[in-house]
Amino acid sequence: MPDLPSHDPELYAAIQQEVERQNDGLELIASENFVSKAVLEAMGTALTNKYAEGLPGKRYYGGCQFVDVAENIARDRAKKLFDADWVNVQPHSGASANAAIYLTLMNPGDTFLGLDLAHGGHLTHGSPVNFSGLLYNATYYGVEREGPMAGRIDMDRVRDKAREVNPKMISIGASAYPRDFDYAAFRDIADEVGAFLWMDMAHPAGLIAADVLNDPLPHAHVVTTTTHKTLRGPRGGMILVGNDFENTLGKVAPKSGRVKMMSELFDSAVFPGTQGGPLMHVIAAKAVAFGEALKPEFTTYAQQIVKNAKAMAAAFVERGFDLVSGGTDNHLMLIDLRNKGVTGKDAEALLQAAEITVNKNMVPFDDQSPFVTSGIRVGTPAMTTRGFDEDAFRQVVDLMDRVLSKPGDETVLQQVRGEVHALCERFPLYDFVIA
Ligand SMILES: *Cc1c(COP(=O)(O)O)cnc(C)c1O
């Protein structure tokens, strides 16, 4: 980036400081990752200049012959990666992809059943402050409070709830659920009550691509994802259909006289339904990331994410931390800090002072407000990208424990900060410094 420093020093300084922040600290936010230099490069290209409303070969603008190539590469690689019949790579974000699902499958006022936000669900699955909760009748299933299934979804309860509310759609997907899902059981319930089944794999997509977790594609009618979490691509979204079929359950009314494939309806819901022109530079970067995810190294990476999370979880439990559901199957864990006498908000701030970045998070059956919370969410994808192994993550737990055991102790903070820097220096983020 030769021109930016002299062209706009003020803005450039902020970018440089952010890159340094990412390089020097421990990034444990479960939804974040570090993209490759190739992904960064694709995003910083002149493809951002191009309007390309429509789909490859069917655009509303001229001059799309080369961006068509880029989008087709992205689509073909995504289909291969997830063994999907159909994909739309245009959603600007996970929330945009989800908006297209509601627009296709639901009418305003229709009932759907999703995972409670307070139990790990996402805003776009029926929060009262999100369009999904404002326009549709959101009902929820949650995790168990106690017993052998504590912190986990009990499928018998989901079935009871589905029978009770008779939803038009059932959604799966979470931002803070440390366990895997039983997609076949969800589909069985959806079929029983005549509902569509939608899986939002925004968080675990990379682990699913690498076959480290159960695969929702054969079971869900439609799947959405982000591309920037465990999938390690640019910030963006995507919609996939495992088995494309016509006019599912007779519920998707054809808008013209011709019976349409499900996929055609989702395409229209993205554009013109909810978006304007696609971000072609981001789609090109998605293509690069999908290409990376198709390589055997990505499978090794995804396996390491889970190994690291399990090592971290065991180390937390050893130190008396209370993990929701007792551990993890995936890339994240949710820590209930009530037995440690510190709130999520305070823990987040204390750790930040040591340059360890986590986010405060509600735990199931929390008695604190969403601004305070009783827990933190911790994830391994970003630091695994930097090469951290189980030993490094055990050291991270030790550092976190020291900070949280002596809240506000300046000597401890200073020592930990020094060790954080030393650890980060061993695993450099990018071997270039924007200067
Ligand atoms: C992150 C996330 C989203 C939203 O993704 P954005 O790109 O931030 O809009 C949607 N659903 C789930 C389950 C998520 O975790």
The ligand as a MOL file (V3000), in Angstrom:
LIG
                    3D

  0  0  0     0  0            999 V3000
M  V30 BEGIN CTAB
M  V30 COUNTS 15 15 0 0 0
M  V30 BEGIN ATOM
M  V30 1 C -21.9040 -13.8250 13.3400 0
M  V30 2 C -23.2450 -14.3930 13.1420 0
M  V30 3 C -24.1550 -13.8280 12.2450 0
M  V30 4 C -23.9790 -12.4540 11.6190 0
M  V30 5 O -22.9230 -12.2440 10.8310 0
M  V30 6 P -22.5680 -10.7480 10.3880 0
M  V30 7 O -21.6460 -10.9640 9.2420 0
M  V30 8 O -21.9610 -10.0890 11.5560 0
M  V30 9 O -23.8410 -10.0870 9.9440 0
M  V30 10 C -25.3510 -14.4760 12.0080 0
M  V30 11 N -25.6580 -15.6190 12.6450 0
M  V30 12 C -24.8210 -16.1790 13.5460 0
M  V30 13 C -25.2260 -17.4350 14.2080 0
M  V30 14 C -23.6020 -15.5750 13.8330 0
M  V30 15 O -22.8020 -16.1070 14.7560 0
M  V30 END ATOM
M  V30 BEGIN BOND
M  V30 1 1 1 2
M  V30 2 1 2 3
M  V30 3 2 2 14
M  V30 4 1 3 4
M  V30 5 2 3 10
M  V30 6 1 4 5
M  V30 7 1 5 6
M  V30 8 2 6 7
M  V30 9 1 6 8
M  V30 10 1 6 9
M  V30 11 1 10 11
M  V30 12 2 11 12
M  V30 13 1 12 13
M  V30 14 1 12 14
M  V30 15 1 14 15
M  V30 END BOND
M  V30 END CTAB
M  END
